[in-house]
Each structure stands twice: as C-alpha cells, then as structure tokens.
C-alpha cells in the first residue's frame, strides 16, 4: 500500500476544507439554486395546516373555443419547467407562445391555439386535510393578437 506524500495530503485536506466551507456558506447564506451547497429548503419546511395547496397547470384555448390541457404529453414541456420559470412568463407572457408552438408541432392537424395560460388551482386545506373546495387563479396569459 502506498502512502500519501505531504503534498498529496495537503491537497486532500485543502479540498476537504473548501468543500466544508462551501457547505457552511451555503447553509448560512445560500438559496435553493445553490444546491448541493445551498440549503435545499423544498423538503425542510412545511406550510401552515390551513394554508391552501397550489397545483399549477397550463391550458390553451384553440380557435374553436375548446380548452386544451397542455401537459407534458401535449407539448413535451414538463410542468416543473413551467413552474420553475413562472416569474419569466409573468414578466413576458409572449414566452408562452413557445408552448403553443410546441403543441402545434406535436398536433399538426389540430386547430391553432389562440391563448395559453398558466393556472394555479388552490385546494382548500383545513387542519392539514383537503376540504374538497378549490379556486382557480390565472397567473399568466398570452393571447394571439387579433
């Protein structure tokens, strides 16, 4: 078995110290985007027992007025990608045109989408249990120019 040289030992100790320093800094000042050095808060916090639970979806309206669910099977875009960029879509709703284009590529014979919207369904929760009631909130909307 070979032993480490003093230089090899110093490099390993330095790398270990750097990794520990990044973990400590991420824990104290980091955000989820800094994972794995940030505090991945998604699983370390919880909502109050009476807070409504959000469920985000994307829907489109075609030229006939039909409402189309624009999930991953319809567009190839995962819901997490939409949720993760919701602020970008809110700042520039024309970006939702890309969702309409993705739908058109997968459904060439379908009527064209004239509207795409991000909708959050807020499920009522009381004492940590679903109430069976909900409300829908359209947070972002893109409409084709007439």
N, C-alpha and C positions, 0 to 999 in steps of 0.2 A: 504494500500500500504506500502511495506517495504522500508526502506531507506538503502542505501549502507553504509557499515561500512567504517571507514577511510582506512582500509587495502584494501577492495574491490575497493574503489575509486582510490587508488594508483596503484593497479594492472591495472585497466582500463586505467588510464592516461599513465602508462608505456607502455602498449600495443599500445595505440594510438600513442605515441611519437616514438616508434620503427617502426611502420608502416609508419609514415610520414618520418622518417629518411631514411628508405629503398627506399621509393618513390623518395626522393630528390637525394640520392646517385645514384639510377638507372637512373634518368633523366640526371644527370651530367656526369656519367662515364659508364653507362650500355650499353648493346647491346641488340639486339632483343631476344637473347636466355635467357635473364634475365626476360622476361615478366612473371608476370604482374608488376614487379618492374622496368623493363627496358623500354626504350623509343621505343615502337612498331613502328618503322620507316616505315614499309611497307606502311602504309596509310598516313604518314605525309610528304612524299616527292614526287616529280614527276620528270620525265625525261625531258630533253630539247625537244622543239616541233619538232625538226628534227632528234631526236635520233631513231634508228631502234628499233622495238619492238620484243623481243625474244619469241619464242614458242618452248618449249622443248618437244621432243618425243623420244620414244625408239623403235627401229626397229630391227628385226632379219632377217637373211638370212638362209633359210633351205638348205638341201642337193641338192634340185632341182634348187636352184638359185632364188627361189621366195622370195620377200621382204614381211615380215610379220609385221604388226603393233602390237607392244607389249604393248598395253594399259592395263588398269585395268581388262577389261573383258577377255583378253587373258592370263593374268598372275596372277591376284589377287593382283598385286602391284600397288598402286596409283602413279600417276605421281608426286605428291608432295613429296612422299618418295624418288623417284629417284632424283628430283631436289634438295631436302634438303641434299642429300648425294653425290652430283656430285663430290665434291672435293675428297671424299674417293674413288670413282670409278676411278677418274683420277689418283690418287696415286697408285691404284692397280686394273687395268682393269679386272683381273681374277675374281673379285667380280661379274662381270656381268654374270658369269656362273650361279649364283643363279637365275637370270632372265630366262635364258634358261631352267634351271631345273623346275622352276615354270610353264613355258609354257608347257614343256613335261608332267608334272603331269596333267594339265588341258586338254591336247590334246594327249592322249596316241597313237592314230593311225596316227598322223601327222609326216611328215619327221622331223628328228632331226635338230635343229638349229646348224649351224656351225659358226655363227657370230652374235654378239649382239652389237649394237652401240647406243650411245646417240647422238642425232642430234638436233641442235638448228636451227630453221628456223627464220631468221632475216627479219621481214617485214619492208619494206621501209615506212618511215613516213616523210611527208613534211608539215610543219606548222600545226602539230597536226592531220593530216589526212592521211589515208593509200594511198600509191601510186599505189598499185597493183603489185609491184615488190617485190621479196624476194630472199634471198640467203640461202643455207643450209650449216651449218658448223658441221662436225662430231667432237665432242669434246672428246669422249672416245670410244674405240673399243676393243672388245675381240674377238679373233678368236680361234677356236679349233685347237690344234696342228695337223699338217698333219700326 
